[in-house]
Structure formats: C-alpha cells, structure tokens
Amino acid sequence: MKRRTEILVLAIAFASYVLLGLPSGLLGVAWPSIRESFGLSLDAMGTMLTTVTIGYILSSFNSGRLIARFGAGALLMIGSMLMGASMLGYVVAPNWRSMVAFGLLLGLGSGIMDAGLNTYVAENYEARHMNWLHASFGIGVTIAPVIMTTVLNVGQSWRWGYVLVVVLEAVLAACYALTRNLWRSAEPTSARADPGSRTGKARSLHSLKLPIVWLGIALFIIHPGIEFVAGNWVYSLFTEARSVTANTASLWVSIYWGSLTVGRLVLGSVADRLGVDRLLRVCIIGILLGSALVWWNVADPISFLGLALIGFGVAPLFPSMISSTPRWMGAAHAANAIGFQVAAAGVGIALLPGFAGILAQKLGLEIIGQFLVGATIIMLLMYEVLVYHGARRPREEATS
C-alpha cells in the first residue's frame, strides 16, 4: 500500500512538472500572434516576464513557511489553481496590461509548484527521481510548441492554446485535493537555508558577504537566461528574419526543448564517470558552438543543428551546478547559496530574454545569435573562476 502511494504521489509530481513547462513552451510560438493582437513591439515580452519573475521570487522564497503552515498537498493544490487562473486570464485578457497582470499570478503559482515539488522530492525520494522530475519539465516545453502550432494551423486564436492548460491545471488541482492527505510535509526550506548556530551553518547575511557567492548568483542568472533566450526568441528569428516556415520553426523549437530533456536523462547518468567539472565545461563549449552556428546563418539546417546543440548543452547545467555548490562555496554556505541561486535563476529567465528583446527591437532579430555567443563566453569565464575557487578552497581551509 505504501509503495502504491509513493508511486501515485510521484506520478502527480511528474505531471505537475510537465504542466510547469507548458507556459514557457507556448510563449515562444505564440509571441508573434500575441504581438499582432495587442500591437506590441518585440521587446514587450520582457515586461510580462518581469511580472512573472516577481511572483515567482515572492512565492518560492516563502515556500518553506507555507509548506509548514498548510502542508505540501494543500499548497501544491493552491499553486496549480493559481497557474490555471493565470492561463484563464491569458485566454480572456482584453488588453496587454491584463496579460502582464496575469503574469504575476503565473509567477506566484509556478514559484509555489517549483519550490514545493523540489523540496518534497528532495526530502522523500532519491536523486534519480529528482532528475526525472526536471526531465518532466522538458517534456512540457517540448510538446507545447506543437500544441500552439496546431492551434494556429487550424485557424484558431493563440488563446485556445492556453485553454488546454486551463483544463489540465483544473484536473491537476482536483488530483491534489483528492490526495492532499497522502503528501507528507517536507522540512521547510527556510529551516535548511538559514539554520543558524543549531547546525553550524552560516547565516544568510554572512554568506552574502562572500564575493564567490555573488559570482554563483551571477552564474545562475546567466545560464537559465541563455536557455530561455534560445527557447523564446529563435522562433521569431527563424520566421521573421530568415523566412523559415512556421511549421518548420515550431518543429525545431520542439527539438530544442526535446534535446534538453534527452540531455538531462543521458548526461546526468554519465556525470560521475566523466567528472562534473569536465562535463559542464564540455557542455558550455557545446553551447558556444551551437550559438555560433545560429549566428553564422550559413544555411537553415546548420542553424537548426546549432539550436539542438544549445539545448543538449544546457541540459545538465542547473542540476549539476546545484550539486557542485557545496564544493565551490563550502558546506557552511551551501544551503544559503543554493537558495540564492534558485531565486537568481528566476531573475535570469526574465532579465536576459527581456534584454535580448530590447536589442532585437533596436538592432534586428539577427542580434539573437550574437547575444547567445557573448552570454555563453561570459558564462564560461564565470564557471572557470568557480571551479578554480572550488579547487583552492580545501587547501585554504587546511592552512587556516
């Protein structure tokens, strides 16, 4: 009976992460149609992503306290209801300001779901289940472009793509309501992030005084940002600047997210044999090569190959860098640093695609490839500094 309960709860968690990926995958394909509906400029996407990020940070930072108060099952039900309400808002929004406002709801709901599910799975399941959880997100963003393209191809409004998410979120909320007593409350993240003298961990303000912690924050702003710049802007780049058909561009956006999903499953299983530092270095160089192929624009198939290479290279960055944080920062600061980095990832997902949109508006969509190359070079330099610091830290502690 216990085994069946664990499988049921895990299945709901995986389904939840698939739904977490749908809005991100839908937006890239829907964006040209959304712009046309509301008469927007290219850089307007950044406004909505900013409100999503604000909601995400607010809810994820307080997730531990909320789990302790309401319980994991009830809180996750609330998160799925908020996400469904935001998608319903997109469906009925009469103007762009309404879309931006509903983005705040999306951020609140997705922050609750993301932080809550990561906390629950980390506390109650094994590491392989965590990898599968994040791969489920990749499934969501992979199928989403196909869904939106199908909606547009049959002559329907982009809003109908979001109707499907509303229905699925309603079903998910019902699942949480029916199973809320099966979800054991995980330890609050706030207790782990700042345990103070009880466990010998550093306090948050102490960790923030370390330059290496700020470098880690910057790295977690830039690498999820690169992931979403590619995911959200290449469709517009291919269709509006390079005359690629909508169906072909949508297919390759799906392949991009699909390669990220496959990469998480494949590369995560070989990280121990290759060494995490070596694997991540190779992956970042692969992202740089893929970005250069997109920028080069010598032929559409070469650009498509570059896009898939970016997705495969990005795949192991988030989980592997999180697992390397104790080695980079030291055990005393690891919990604080991880919390800062997760929040920074939300900032990067809004900041970099928004900034890329501003550049595209001023300089043209072809700037996207150059932006990806430049951002990846900066990421590689940051990463090497962290690896160097991680190698020196044990020696410095031994002599201190």
Steps between C-alpha positions, in 0.01 A plus 500: 500500500783737589674422171184580302461828686859600422453419131172695484649808668809486277284469188304812599829682564630408153171608339524829688845566359378425149235768551764737639676476164197569282475881546870547417473290185175662386628856526777479240266381223206716611703821533472625138122452519478664843698797369261532207193475725610783728719703261821443698868554429752214512631598842158495671555137602738621771221685679292188548801285593589755767163468673522121476841516668377726780223253583738206473754648742232603751344155518817289476675694778206436733428143392657339809286707736189430291566124491536496878170684540276340238671170417654401168183362340282801579770746395560324169127502435503878554796534264328306222183710548704822469665375181162402356357841591790674327451296182126578509600864531708470184200352321262785589747793529352802317831688480873468554490646852271218605742243356785654698290498820407135455871427458537581871252220580697264276817585690337447839357165396811372325722611790286302745500195273870513417633556853237275660560204269880531519482510880260205520689276257838586654372409848312182408658344191839421348721711272390313187141601571614864511660460156179349365303786653702759310485292184119522530530878462683434174211286380262790563705757310559249219134429427381858557624643165325214319177579684513871418600440137209258457260759643629767262503266199130421538425872491429551869623779726814450710268525803371147435847363567470630854148358540651151503730597788203638695322164470810301596572722801142454619545121480832528684348712779229235540769232529671695779167552677427127492849396612595786734520265801753280319756781474729506799621846589863541410739689721457874441763637264545800724623274777760350273601829339577685824526255785740716697702371789281194554669321209815707465396647166578858405226760516370651177661841554835337569481302175408813305826663609698248293585608141492135386136475607416802285686343209283191544190719498617666178565161339147387586361816346680444173469129423120466541476831312690351205267198505191720474645750252546209262162347584299823474670688216620255236148448367469871427856505363434213261155607382531881491866551409585186301168411331486151651147360491305504826467121505872444453596761760255355750636151438853612577393686811349170617822320406692758704296430812504128421880498480506668842281223639709222344817674615382499861428129485819403316764739633380475860576128496861544381596799716668288768711311248613808306527731799253782552748781431615344175144423388378854562801652323432286192130590512568875521740476206225310316257785573757746365540297181124468456452873553769573243321278246173689560684830458690382190178452301678325216202268441178422684593138581826620660309749715253228599789272599647782707171549681477130589861510622419792730212303652712191557780706655271696732337180631727406795602850608236574765498170695875445468589852610265471796671174602844668465409798719616341831838431340525853361371691803565267792246309708431791734379724219357239261136509614487880489676512164265245345199703613649816349582318176150359453354848542764641264393251234153655502655843454710379208202342326332843495802728466695349212208428261368849574838661431535291183160634390614859552809434288290328233264798488790743450742291292287231337430136584837382364655637819362194684781273377767752598335548838512125566869482408595794723296377796650150473856634499423695819346186652809293416728754670280508813493123512878468480542742790260293712681176414836660585364626832350159577840335440682750724247511784600173677867602496417846637285350778773249587758777549267739684 
